Amino acid sequence: MVSPALTTVVNPAREIGRSAARLLIDRLDGDQGPAREVVLTHQVVRRTSA
């Protein structure tokens, strides 16, 4: 659809949802610890624009 094809980053939407749900369930179960940072892997899709 676009010329040249654009380089993009694919975000793991399903894993983002799973991680968010896990954190929410932990919080609802009484985990009052400090805020946590979750780092997920991503994928760079190189196309002709790079």
PyRosetta script that sets phi, psi and omega in degrees:
from pyrosetta import init, pose_from_sequence

init()
pose = pose_from_sequence("MVSPALTTVVNPAREIGRSAARLLIDRLDGDQGPAREVVLTHQVVRRTSA")
pose.set_psi(1, -30.7)
pose.set_omega(1, -177.7)
pose.set_phi(2, -118.2)
pose.set_psi(2, 138.4)
pose.set_omega(2, 178.2)
pose.set_phi(3, -124.0)
pose.set_psi(3, 122.9)
pose.set_omega(3, -0.2)
pose.set_phi(4, -76.5)
pose.set_psi(4, 159.8)
pose.set_omega(4, 178.0)
pose.set_phi(5, -61.3)
pose.set_psi(5, 133.4)
pose.set_omega(5, -173.4)
pose.set_phi(6, -87.5)
pose.set_psi(6, 139.1)
pose.set_omega(6, 172.9)
pose.set_phi(7, -69.8)
pose.set_psi(7, 137.0)
pose.set_omega(7, -177.0)
pose.set_phi(8, -134.1)
pose.set_psi(8, 168.0)
pose.set_omega(8, 173.5)
pose.set_phi(9, -115.5)
pose.set_psi(9, 125.9)
pose.set_omega(9, 178.4)
pose.set_phi(10, -92.4)
pose.set_psi(10, 118.6)
pose.set_omega(10, 178.0)
pose.set_phi(11, -93.8)
pose.set_psi(11, 139.3)
pose.set_omega(11, -178.8)
pose.set_phi(12, -78.9)
pose.set_psi(12, 77.7)
pose.set_omega(12, -173.7)
pose.set_phi(13, -55.4)
pose.set_psi(13, -43.1)
pose.set_omega(13, -178.7)
pose.set_phi(14, -63.5)
pose.set_psi(14, -43.4)
pose.set_omega(14, 179.8)
pose.set_phi(15, -69.6)
pose.set_psi(15, -32.8)
pose.set_omega(15, 174.8)
pose.set_phi(16, -61.4)
pose.set_psi(16, -45.1)
pose.set_omega(16, 177.9)
pose.set_phi(17, -63.0)
pose.set_psi(17, -43.0)
pose.set_omega(17, 178.8)
pose.set_phi(18, -62.2)
pose.set_psi(18, -44.6)
pose.set_omega(18, -179.3)
pose.set_phi(19, -64.4)
pose.set_psi(19, -42.5)
pose.set_omega(19, 178.6)
pose.set_phi(20, -62.6)
pose.set_psi(20, -42.6)
pose.set_omega(20, 178.8)
pose.set_phi(21, -63.9)
pose.set_psi(21, -41.4)
pose.set_omega(21, 178.7)
pose.set_phi(22, -61.0)
pose.set_psi(22, -44.9)
pose.set_omega(22, 179.1)
pose.set_phi(23, -63.8)
pose.set_psi(23, -40.9)
pose.set_omega(23, 179.1)
pose.set_phi(24, -65.0)
pose.set_psi(24, -44.4)
pose.set_omega(24, 179.4)
pose.set_phi(25, -62.4)
pose.set_psi(25, -43.1)
pose.set_omega(25, 176.9)
pose.set_phi(26, -58.1)
pose.set_psi(26, -43.8)
pose.set_omega(26, -178.6)
pose.set_phi(27, -65.2)
pose.set_psi(27, -41.9)
pose.set_omega(27, 179.1)
pose.set_phi(28, -66.9)
pose.set_psi(28, -27.8)
pose.set_omega(28, 178.2)
pose.set_phi(29, -81.0)
pose.set_psi(29, 3.1)
pose.set_omega(29, 174.3)
pose.set_phi(30, 106.2)
pose.set_psi(30, 1.1)
pose.set_omega(30, 178.1)
pose.set_phi(31, -68.7)
pose.set_psi(31, 106.3)
pose.set_omega(31, -178.5)
pose.set_phi(32, -107.1)
pose.set_psi(32, 22.5)
pose.set_omega(32, -179.4)
pose.set_phi(33, -66.5)
pose.set_psi(33, -179.1)
pose.set_omega(33, -179.5)
pose.set_phi(34, -66.1)
pose.set_psi(34, 162.5)
pose.set_omega(34, 177.6)
pose.set_phi(35, -59.5)
pose.set_psi(35, 146.3)
pose.set_omega(35, 179.8)
pose.set_phi(36, -117.1)
pose.set_psi(36, 149.3)
pose.set_omega(36, 175.7)
pose.set_phi(37, -108.3)
pose.set_psi(37, 129.9)
pose.set_omega(37, 178.7)
pose.set_phi(38, -110.6)
pose.set_psi(38, 125.4)
pose.set_omega(38, 179.6)
pose.set_phi(39, -110.9)
pose.set_psi(39, 122.2)
pose.set_omega(39, 179.6)
pose.set_phi(40, -113.5)
pose.set_psi(40, 153.7)
pose.set_omega(40, 178.6)
pose.set_phi(41, -77.3)
pose.set_psi(41, 156.0)
pose.set_omega(41, 177.3)
pose.set_phi(42, -133.3)
pose.set_psi(42, 174.0)
pose.set_omega(42, -179.1)
pose.set_phi(43, -133.2)
pose.set_psi(43, 129.4)
pose.set_omega(43, 175.8)
pose.set_phi(44, -94.3)
pose.set_psi(44, 127.0)
pose.set_omega(44, 178.7)
pose.set_phi(45, -105.7)
pose.set_psi(45, 103.6)
pose.set_omega(45, -178.5)
pose.set_phi(46, -81.3)
pose.set_psi(46, 129.9)
pose.set_omega(46, 177.6)
pose.set_phi(47, -126.5)
pose.set_psi(47, -168.6)
pose.set_omega(47, -172.1)
pose.set_phi(48, -67.7)
pose.set_psi(48, -13.1)
pose.set_omega(48, -180.0)
pose.set_phi(49, -78.9)
pose.set_psi(49, -12.7)
pose.set_omega(49, -176.9)
pose.set_phi(50, -82.7)
pose.dump_pdb("model.pdb")
